[in-house]
């Protein structure tokens, strides 16, 4: 009894300390943001003209454009909206699916939800006062992107059901040639600039170390390629993987009347409670009538989430506070000691992406759910075999094994025919995450080392769009035809990024994750505060480029 009381007091003390740290961060953050706004926006200290426009002459050729955008998710739509704001309609968006939305159209698995609050997982210039929940569900995020597409008149620029099969830089013409495939027909499109907005979480990844996948005679699909015709009632179902998609899908699958749900776990993840709630009509009306309130809420969420950088990047003692709180959450929800041991990660909190959910622990303890922690040896026609010799008969296999983040999804050829695969043969890298040496006028959004483990990726996307905008305006105003980041500049920048990453939880936290390539190099994560990246991307540094 005394131990129980002490645990409660200890947790209360940890919670109070955590709130104090967050409050200090929020106060400092808002104060700095206010003075930045006052000096640079109100007083225009940096004397940047806000009314600059692109002067783009439309080509007489039907298949030639100023800019070609690959993908119509947040990145692609964000670039398109900015181009229209800059005064040009001379662009085209290539979308392989039948609808806009990118990953938020493709991922339709049960329970698909964003793990970043809705007010922060949206464009800053297009707040949505009508979110139904604090954390947005997949259908609602899709509807938000549809709204943005129509409000800013982007749909007429999109070619749906069209796949990019190759992109090639033409030195003599200073243009990109893009080969596309649609309805069995091949087309050639030419563009001065390429905006690669395909997104890193777009192509499903299957494990290469499990033989026999092709021998399975039952039904199977990947969470990233959900098959809506699957019927689960009275079926024996296996979910392979326990990452961010699985912890959302498993609780929903458990409710479908499955006979048995086997969850195969290689490594457990740290689970953070999701402070979700339904947003009432009064709050929506408040946001609609006073948009500044929603903006303040967005800022509050942003600065609270920035707090975790103190733990993840700088490894300050606050990390022990967070980890103890999360361990307490596990102890509170999982009473069985053996199961709790299986669900306790062997690495530091933050090393792998935190799993934000309230449903995972209750679901894994249901009588028709079984957690299997033995490694899978092979797949047979009707069962899964583990290394301890156990065979698990299954009717349906759901792969929840992540995405292909370490490969570029299409062939790209730059200066002198050099392929992007060759350029990235040793490691994926890009200058400031957006430009690659030997690939002129080629911009990657959500590129190498711009992913996040703590905050909203939309913040990074808007920073990248700002940088690209400055680059386009610079070239337009100086009659430049091409820009290509200098190799030594790119190397120094990425050496510095890797040096910073070595001290962070993502490299020193005791895990291997999808953030890393086969050699253990972290090619995905930005190693610090997002506001540092925002300031870094405010202005285009022309001296870092070879400009013709």
N, C-alpha and C positions, 0 to 999 in steps of 0.2 A: 504493500500500500504506500509506504514511504517512497519507494523507488518510483512508483507510478506518479506520485505527486511531484517528485523532483523532476521527472521527465517533462511534465506539463509546464512547470515553471521555467525549465531550461528552454523549451520550445517557445514559450512566450517571450523570454528574453531575446532569443534569436530573431523572432519575428519583429520585435520592437527595433532591434539593431538594424535589421534589413530595411525596415521602413525609414529609419533615420538616414541610412546611406542613400536610399532612393530620393528622399526629400532634399538632401543636400545637393545631389546630382541634378535634380529637376530645377532647383533654385539657381544654381550656377549656370545650367544650360539655358534657361529662359533669360537670365541676365545678360549672358554673352550674346544670345540671339537678338535681344532688344537693342543692344549697343551696335551690333553689326548692321541691323536694319536702319538704325538712326544715322550711322556714319555713311554707309555705302548706298542705301536705297533712298533715304530722305534727303540727305545732303549731297548725294551723288559724288562722294569723295574720289572715286576712281574715274569719274567723268565718262562713264560708258554710255553711249547713246542707246536709248531703249527703242527707238523707232527704225532701226536698221532693217533693210529689206534686201532680199536676193533679187538681182536683176538677171533673170534667166530667159534666154531666147529659146523658144520651143523649136525642136528640130522638124524639118519638113518630112523626115522619114517617120512612118507610122510606128516602127518598132524601136525607136531610139528615145531614151528618156534621160533626164538630168540625174535622177536617183532611182535605183531599184531596191526595194525593201523585201527581204525574205522573212516571211512570218507575220501573223497578225495578232499576236498576243499583246501584252502590255508594252513591250519594247517597240514592236512594229507600229502599233497604233500611236504611241507617244511620238515617234519620229515623224509619222505622217501628219499628225496634228500640228507639230512644230513647223514643218515645211509649209503648210497652208498659212500658218501665222506669219511666216517670213515672206509670203506673197507669191508662192509658186504652186501650181497644180501639176507640174511636169514630173510626175513620179508614178510608179506602179508598185503594187504589193503582190507578191506571189505567195499564195496560201495553198498548202497541199490538201487541207481538209475542205469540207463543204461549208464550214462556218468559221467566223472569226473566234478568237479566244485562246489559241495556242494550247498550252498545257491545261487551261481551265475548260477547254472544249473536249480535249482528248481524254482526260481523266474523269471517268464517270462511275468509278467503283462505289459501292455502298459506303456511306459515311464520309465521303470526300469533303474535307473542310480545311480552310486556311488556318495555319497556326500563328498567324499575325492578326491582331485586331483589325476589324473592317475599316475603321476610320484612318488607319495608317496604311492599309493595303489597298490604296486607291490613289489616283493622281491628285497631287496637291492643288492643281488648278480646277479640278472637277470633283468637289466633295459630294458625297451621296448622303442626304439626310434621311433616306428611307431604308437603311439596313435593318433587317429584321432581328439580327443577332449581333452580339458584340464581336463574335468571330464569324466571318462570312462562310456560307456554304457554297459548294461548287456551282449549283444552278444560279444562285444570286450573283456571284462574281461574273458568270457568263452574261447575265442580263445587264450588269453594269457596263461591261465592255461593248455589248450591243448598243446600249444607250450612247456611249461615247462615239462609237462608229457613226451613228446616224446624226447625232447633234453636230458633229464637226464635218459632216458630209465626206466621209472617207470611203464608204462602201463602193462608190463608182470607180475607185482606183484599184480595186482588188480583183485578181484573177483567181477564183476558187478552183479546187480540185486540180491544181497544177503543181507539179513537182520540179524543183531545180535539179537537174542531173549533172551539170558542170558549169563552172565559172572560169573564164580565162581572160587575163589582162592582155590587151593588144597594144604593144609598145608603139607601133607606127601610128595608130589612131588615137592613142591616149584614152582608150575606152575599155570597158569590160564587156565581153561577150558572154551572155548567159543562155545556156541551152535548157529549155524546159520541155516537160512531157505532160500532155493533157489529152485524155480520151484517145490514147494511142498515137497522137500526132506530136511530132517534134517541132519546136519553134525556137528561133534565135532572136534574142532581145539584146539591145545594146544600151549601156548606161555609163555615165561619167563616174557615178559613185555607187558603191554597194553598201547597204546597211544590213548586216547579217543579224537578224533578230529571231533566229530559230529557237533560241533558248536551250540551256543545258539539260533541262528536265523534259526532253521531248521524245527520246527514243528508248524503248524498253530494253533492259539488260537481263540476259539469262545467264546463269552460272555455267562456266566452261569446265568445271571440275566434277560435274555429276554426269556419269555416263547413263545412257539408256532413255533419255528424255523422249527420243523419237519412237521408242518401243511402247510407250504408254498407250493403252487402248481406250481409256476413258476420256472425259472432256477436260480441257485445261485452258487457262488464259492467264494473261499478266494483268495486274491491277491498272497498268498504264494503257492497256488495250482491252478494256472490259467487254465481255460478251454478255449482253443483256438477255440472251435466250437461255442462259443457264438456269436450271431449276434445282434447288437445294433440299427440298423437303424429303426426309427419310434417306438422305444420301450421306455417304462417308466422304468428308471433304478434308483436304490437306491445304493449309496455307504455309508456304515456304518463305520465311523471312519475318522479321519482327521490327522493321523500321517504321518510318513515318506513315506510310500507306497502310501497312498491315495493322497497326494499332488502331486505325480508324475503321478498317474493313471487318476485322475479326468480331467486334461487338455486334455489328449489324448482321453478319452472317450467322452468328450464334442464335439470333432471333428468328431465323427463317425456317426453323423446324428440322435442322440437320440431325441426322442420326448420331453422328460423331464428328467433331471438328478437331482435327489434329493440327497443332501449331508447331512447326519446326523452327527452332531458334538456334542460331549459331552463336550470337553474342547478344546479351540483353542490353537495353538502353536505359538511360536515366529518364524517369517520367516526371513531368512537371504538371501540377493541376491546372486545368483550363478554367480561368475565371470567366466563364461564359454566362450570358443571360439574354433573355428576350428584351429587345429595345421597345419600350412602350410608346404609344401614340403621342403622349405629352412631350416626350423627349424628341421625337421626330419633328413635332410642330415647333419646338424650341429651336432646333437646328435650322429649320426652314425660315423662321422669322428672324433669328439672330445667327447668321453664319459664323460670326466671330467666336461663338461658343464652341461650335464643332471644331473650329481651327485650334482653339485652346486645348480641347480634349485630345486632338491629334498630337499637338506639341507635348502634352503631358505623357501620353503613351510613348512617344518617341524618346523622350529623355529618360523615362524609367527603363526602357529597354537598352539604352546606351550604358546604363549602370553596369550591366554584365561584362562590359569590356574590362572593367577593373579586375574581374576574376579571370576572364578568358585570355586576355592579352597581357596584362601586367602582373597577373598571378599574385595579386595582393591578398592579405589574409581574409578578405571578405569571401574568398572562394570556399573556405571551410564553413562559413556561415551558411552559404547557399547549399552546399553539399549535405550538411547536417539536416537542414529543413527538408530536403528531398528524401533523405533516408528516413526521416520521421514519417513522411507521407507514405512511404512503402510499408513501414512497420504498422502504421495505422490501418491500412487497407488489406494487407496480406498477413494473416495471423499464423498460417502454417509455416513453420520454420524452414522446412525443406524446400517448399515452393519459393519462399522469400529469398533463399540462398541462390536459387536458379535465376531469379529476377534481379539480382544485384550485380551491376556491372563491375568488371575488374579494373576500370579506368576512371579517370577524373571526370567530373561533371563538365560537359562542354566539349570533350574530346571528339565525340560523335554528336550529331545533331540531337538536341533535346527533344523528347517526345511529349507533346502537349496534349493531354487527354485526361478525362475523368472516368472513362469507360473501360480502359484496358484491364486494370487490376480486377474489377468485378467480373468482367467477361471471362478472363482466363481461369477463374475459380468456379465457373458453372459446371454442373455435372456432365454435360455432353461435350465439354472442352478438355483437351489434354495437351499439356506442354511437353514437347519432345526436345531434349537438349543434346542427344547423341547425333553426331555428324551423319549426313546422308552419304551412303556408299554408292547406291545406284537406284535407278528407276526401272521397275519391271512392268510388264503389261498391265498388271492390276494392283500393284503395291509399291510401297517405298521401303527400301532396305537401308538400315543404318549400320554403322561400323561394328556395333556390338552384336550383330546378327539378327536383330529383331526385324520382322516384316510387318508393315502396316498396310492392310488392304484399303484402297481408296477408290472412289468413283470419279472424283473431281479434284484436280490440282490447281490451286491458285498461286501463281508466282508473284511474290512481292519482293523482288530482288533488285529494285532500283533502276537507274538509268545509265545510258552510255555517256558519261560526262568527260571521258578522257580521249574521245575521238571526235573529229569534225564530221558532220553527217553527210557531206557532199564533197566531191573533188573540186579543188580550187587551185588554179595555176597563176602565179604572179610573174614578176620580171624574168625574162629569158626562160619562161616555161617552168620555173621552179614550183613544185607542188607544196601546198600547205602541210601535207603529211611529212614531206622531207624537211621543211622548215621546223616542224615540231617533232622531229624524230627522237630527239633526246628529251625534250620536255616542252609542254605547252606553255607559252608565255606571250604577253603582249604589253606594249607600252601603255601604262595607265589603264590597262585592261581593254583597250579599244583599237589600237593600231599595231600592225605587224610588219617588220622590215621585209622589203622585197614584194610587198603587196600594196601598191599605190591606190589611194582613194577607196580603200577597203576598211570599213569600220565594223567592229564586233561589239554588240551590246551584251551585257552580262558575260563578258569575256573572262579570260584567265585572271584569277585572284581578285575578282570583284564580287564573288558570292559572299553570303553572310551566314553566320551561325547565331545571330542574336537580334537582328532588326529586320525591317522591311526592305526587300530588294527593290521596291518601287523608288525608294530614296536614291539608290545607286543608279537606277535607270534614268531618273530625271537629271542626275548629275552628269551622266554620260551624254545625254541629249544636249545639255547645255554646252559641253565641250565640243561636240560635233558641230553644233550650231555656230560657235565661234570660229571653228575651222572653215566651214563653208563660207561664212561671211568674209573672212580674211582672204580666201582664195578668190572670191567673187570681186572684191574691191581691189585686188591686186592683179587681176587678169591671169591668175595662175591656172595651169592645166592639171597638175598632179602634185600630190604630196606623198612622201614616203619617209617614215620615221627612220632616223639614223640607227645603224646597228649598234654602235657603241653606246648610244643613249638608251636604247632598249635593254642592252645587257646590264648597264649600271643600275637602271631602275629595278629590274627583276632580281639582281643580286641583293639589292637593298631590301626588297620585299621578302626574299627567302631568309635573309639574315634576321629580320624582325620576327618572322614566323617561327624560327627555331626556339624562341623563348616562350611561345604561346602554348595554350592547352592543346591546340590542334596538332602540334608536333611533339610536345613533351608530356602529354597527358596519359600516355601508356596505351594507346589504341592504334589500329589501322582503320582507315575510313575511306569512303568514296571521295573525300577531299584530296586524297593522295593518289599519285600514279604508281605504277608497278615498282618504281625505285624508291618509293616513300617520300617523294617530293610533293609538297602541297601546291597544287595548281588551281585550287578553287577559291580559297578563302581570303578575304581582305583582312589584314592583321591589325585592326585598330578601330578607332571611332569612325562612324560614317561621316560625321561633320568634317573630319580631316580630309576625307575623300571629296566631299562637296566643295570645300575651299580649293583643293588641288585642281578640280575640274572647272573652276569658274572662268578661267581665261585660257585661250589657245596659245601655246608656247611655240611659235613658228620656228625659232632657232633650233628646235629639236628635230626638224624635218628637212629633207632635201625637197625643195619646191621648184618646180619647173613652170 
